Amino acid sequence: MESGFQGAVQQAVGRYGLAVLDDPARCRALLSGFAKGEHAPRIRLFTLALKEGLHTEIAKSSDLNMVKARLTGILENRHLIAPQAAEEIILLLGTLYHKHIPTTPAPHGPGNARFYFNRGNAYYEKKDYDQAIADFTEALRIDPHDTDAYNNRGNAYYDKKDYDRAIDDLNTALRIDPNYALAYYNRGNIYEKKGDYDRAIADYEAALRLDPHYADAYHNRGWTYFSKGDYDRAIADYEAVLRLDPQNAVAYNNRGNAYDGKGDHDRAIADYSEALRLDPNHVYAYYNRGTVYKDKGDYDRAIADYTAALRMDPDDADAYNDRGLAYYDKKDYDRAIDDFNAALRLAPHDANVKKWLEEARKARGRGY
């Protein structure tokens, strides 16, 4: 467990940036804003650790018991103990860096590239993609072989829907490091978004050759197979995800979609129900299960599921429309009309909803 703790702390320090942490006075000032609330003991502890320069020892020491003893020894409040889980330190580092983006770089030298890289990550987390791209670009000017900076700048371009530049960055990362599984995975996501499913699948397969336990790569390859109508391969990939992560509600939902695509409604319902057992707020599982119930003619259950979905997402025009269709099939034309009208308020140009609204009005006028 200690090695896992140490590795995670090293990752946290690397991710959130020694460039910031190397200024203990600034860190203490920033952390003072978080000195209240449930995390106050850990924040006070970490503030003291920074004061003593112990963040470096935590990242490098092979004797974590010594580090913990030193942390405990410098506590102002002796009843507090050092963090026993890496997640706590990651939380503090993440809160420090993402809530308070520094505006001045580290001193000149190799740390400068890290500073810009880490600040770019912080801007990315805030969805300020232009500023993130600017910082990743500056990091790459200083270190043109930083594959992580190319990867992360590619992600920022992806989120700006600038897919060609995103692919260019990931291509560069893979030229530098042909064994970079994450870059293959991210490039696959871009190809999938562009509708180039065969290239997407090839990239997910490359990522899986490098990392056979890459659950997200299985999942997104399954989604791509589903988009191609290859439901059997999609199901096989979702099953691989669930072997690696049995609590993955999204994988159950998406495997349910694939079973529904094959016309296996009972297995689809079982998967949607399992997704909802794992995540009772999974709006898509309610909507999808409702659609299968409607297709089976079980209109009351369909209406119940669409209603649950609308409680979570009251702006879902499709859910109003499909609940309206279920009411229509039950010959409850008043409620069907209400739902079609609600759908049209959200999607005023949807010709299909307009057609069903007219049908429901005619049916009500005929009295059946």
Buried (B, 14 or more C-beta within 10 A) or exposed (E): EEEEBBEBBBEBBBBBBBBBBBBBEBBBEBBEEBEEEEBEBBBBBBBBBBEBEBBBBBBEBEEBEEBBEBBEEEBEEEEBEBBEEBBBBBBBBBBBBBEBBBEEBBEEEEBBBBBBBBBBBBBBBEEBBEBBBBBBBBBBEBBEEBBBBBBBBBBBBBBBEBBEBBBBBBBBBBEBBEEBBBBBBBBBBBBBEBEBBEBBBBBBBBBBEBBEEBBBBBBBBBBBBBEBEBBEBBBBBBBBBBEBBEEBBBBBBBBBBBBBBEEBBEBBBBBBBBBBEBBEEBBBBBBBBBBBBBEBEBBEBBBBBBEBBBEBEEEBBBBBBBBBBBBBEBEBBEBBBBBBBBBBEBBEEBEEBBEBBEBBBEBBEEEE
